[in-house]
Amino acid sequence: MEFVLIFSVHFIIMGSAVMLLSIIISFFAKRVPVMVTILFCIIIGVLYTNKFLTSDIAWFAAVFSGAVSALAIMLVKVGFYAGKKAEKI
């Protein structure tokens, strides 16, 4: 049971850091391609897993951090789109 608790806390920390980094990159550096940001966050997730957890679940960390990064970028893009539509109206 403690094993699951430790992994969940680490994935919450990693997911929060990846989401914050993705939001900052996609908000301030609009010209950076989406795939570059997602790949950068995947690398961060794998490095975090290798440093603090076992490397056996590095594939899960890569998928998790990529999905969280894509979600954060999508939220920023939807916000920009909604802002443009609101200005148009």
C-alpha positions in Angstrom: 0.0 0.0 0.0 2.8 2.4 0.8 4.3 1.6 -2.6 1.2 3.0 -4.4 1.1 6.0 -2.1 4.7 6.9 -2.9 4.2 6.6 -6.7 1.0 8.6 -6.6 2.7 11.5 -4.8 5.6 11.5 -7.2 3.3 11.5 -10.2 1.3 14.4 -8.8 4.5 16.3 -8.3 5.8 15.5 -11.8 2.4 16.2 -13.4 2.1 19.6 -11.7 5.6 20.5 -12.8 5.1 19.4 -16.4 1.7 21.1 -16.6 3.1 24.4 -15.3 6.1 24.2 -17.6 3.9 23.5 -20.6 1.6 26.3 -19.8 4.5 28.8 -19.4 6.1 27.7 -22.6 3.0 27.7 -24.7 1.8 31.0 -23.3 5.0 33.1 -23.6 6.7 31.4 -26.5 3.9 31.0 -29.0 6.3 30.1 -31.9 7.7 27.0 -30.2 6.1 24.0 -31.9 3.7 21.9 -29.8 5.7 18.6 -30.4 8.9 20.2 -29.2 7.2 21.2 -25.9 5.6 17.7 -25.5 8.9 15.9 -26.2 10.7 18.2 -23.8 8.2 17.4 -21.1 8.4 13.7 -21.9 12.2 13.8 -21.4 11.6 15.6 -18.1 9.2 12.9 -17.0 11.6 10.1 -17.8 14.5 11.9 -16.1 12.4 12.5 -13.0 11.4 8.8 -12.9 15.0 7.6 -13.3 16.2 9.9 -10.6 13.5 9.4 -7.9 11.7 6.2 -8.8 12.6 3.0 -10.6 13.4 3.0 -14.3 10.9 0.2 -14.8 8.0 2.6 -15.0 9.7 5.1 -17.3 7.4 4.3 -20.1 4.4 5.2 -18.0 6.0 8.4 -16.9 6.7 9.3 -20.5 3.0 8.7 -21.5 1.7 10.4 -18.4 3.9 13.5 -18.8 3.2 13.7 -22.5 -0.6 13.5 -21.9 -0.5 16.2 -19.2 1.7 18.4 -21.4 -0.7 18.0 -24.3 -3.7 18.8 -22.0 -2.0 22.0 -20.7 -1.1 23.2 -24.2 -4.6 22.5 -25.4 -6.0 24.6 -22.5 -3.8 27.5 -23.5 -4.7 27.3 -27.1 -8.4 27.1 -26.3 -8.0 30.2 -24.1 -6.3 32.1 -27.0 -9.1 31.0 -29.4 -11.8 32.1 -26.9 -10.1 35.5 -26.5 -10.0 36.0 -30.2 -13.6 35.1 -30.6 -14.6 37.4 -27.7 -12.7 40.3 -29.3 -14.4 39.6 -32.6 -17.8 39.7 -31.0 
